[in-house]
Amino acid sequence: MTQTTEALTARQEPAGRRRIHRAWFVAAVTFVTIVGAAAFRSLPGLLIDPLHQEFGWSRGTIGAAVSLNLALYGLTAPFAAALMDRFGIRRVVAVALTIIALGSGLTVWMTAAWQLWLCWGLLVGLGSGSMALAFAATVTNRWFTERRGLVSGILTAGSASGQLIFLPLLSWMLERNGDWRPSAVTVSLAALAVVPFVWLLLRDHPADVGLKPYGAGEFVPKPPPVTGAARRALTVLFKAVRTGPFWLLAGTFAICGASTNGLIQTHFVPAAHDHGMPVTAAASLLAVIGVFDVVGTIASGWFTDRFEPRRLLAVYYALRGVSLLFLPMLMAPSVHPPMLFFIVFYGLDWVATVPPTLALCREQYGEDSAIVFGWVLASHQVGAAAVAWLGGLARDVFGTYDMVWYASGALCAAAALMALVIRRQPRAVTLAAA
């Protein structure tokens, strides 16, 4: 059956038979996919001390591998968004999950630091980059014209949900077995388990099943495959860098990555362990961040549909910066109420920045917004990579993480000011055609 026939059939079908739009099922599959892929995001912070003890590698060396992973996670994203336009979402995501599984699984045989950089840095970095938030942006842009803020918030929360599910499990396995290898194998199997769901249930475009995007007034035909994915990604980048809002969005999101993935997710567990807190307890606190991140991100999506995204970003970054300035005073051998307050507060703000940043990309760059957001996400991961490495280096040099917390708090204050000066764009432009 052709797409045109499917579309006519869908239009003639009684409204009562389609109470739930197919877009919500696609969003659900995307959410589950991101949750499964998030398993590997839970592991690096748990591995720093075990790898240091087993192989004698410095924390700076291990942090460099995590840094490579985070940088590739971001730099791959815009090309992955373009590849999805060329080959389809299903193919790109299925291949990405397989690469993640391969890279994580191979680490169990490593004996040298370069193998950590190859497996965890290169392979997992490339695979995860194709599973980055550009994936969520592409699904949201194709399947929804209404509720985009809410949907982007829900999909972004999938990463935190994966952290919530896997952090306690991986830390328990690490403590119980006294070996990090079963945790790496678990990550590999989790990524592989999601592949069948992607291949069987995910669809690239509403027109594939004869539907309009959710909230659209008319049927939208599926665009033809876009050739030259790398060229298009670079063309959009070259056009975007000539605009002021791109640099402000990239700068704020770099600070976002530095203060979340690069800082808390990578260094919170070893920093808490430095103060005598058991690894399992510290990992459980990160899992609690994941719980409240789900709430905060979905709420942020709801707010983004209703309030000015620039002001939301300014509030989020300002509050995050204040909380980081207090963190060194909260570290202790046991969990106490002030630390729990920090965890809840930080969790609500963890990736609440994503829905308003996505909204600003759509406002500024229209049809190219997914690719532009991919480049903005690249800056997020460059910031994360820098702090993942510098944080480990600072710990080696100063014997404490305090300086890193204070510096990150100051950066968040700068991000709040940057968000407020992003200019309004009354009509989005298409950069590739500019």
Sequence and secondary structure as in RCSB ss.txt:
>XXXX:A:sequence
MTQTTEALTARQEPAGRRRIHRAWFVAAVTFVTIVGAAAFRSLPGLLIDPLHQEFGWSRGTIGAAVSLNLALYGL
TAPFAAALMDRFGIRRVVAVALTIIALGSGLTVWMTAAWQLWLCWGLLVGLGSGSMALAFAATVTNRWFTERRGL
VSGILTAGSASGQLIFLPLLSWMLERNGDWRPSAVTVSLAALAVVPFVWLLLRDHPADVGLKPYGAGEFVPKPPP
VTGAARRALTVLFKAVRTGPFWLLAGTFAICGASTNGLIQTHFVPAAHDHGMPVTAAASLLAVIGVFDVVGTIAS
GWFTDRFEPRRLLAVYYALRGVSLLFLPMLMAPSVHPPMLFFIVFYGLDWVATVPPTLALCREQYGEDSAIVFGW
VLASHQVGAAAVAWLGGLARDVFGTYDMVWYASGALCAAAALMALVIRRQPRAVTLAAA
>XXXX:A:secstr
  HHHHHHHHHHS GGG SS HHHHHHHHHHHHHHHHGGGGGSHHHHHHHHHHHH   HHHHHHHHHHHHHHHHH
HHHHHHHHHHHH HHHHHHHHHHHHHHHHHHGGG  SHHHHIIIIIIIHHHHHHTTSHHHHHHHHHHHBSSSHHH
HHHHHHHHHHHHHHHHHHHHHHHHHHHS SHHHHHHHHHHHHHHHHHHHHH  S GGGGT   BT SS       
 S HHHHHHHHHHHHTTSHHHHHHHHHHHHHHHHTIIIIIHHHHHHHHHTT  HHHHHHHHHHHHHHHHHHHHHH
HHHHTTS HHHHHHHHHHHHHHHHHHHHHH  SS  HHHHHHHHHHHHHSSTTHHHHHHHHHHHHGGGHHHHHHH
HHHHHHHHHHHHHHHHHHHHHHHSSSHHHHHHHHHHHHHHHHHHHT    SS   GGG 
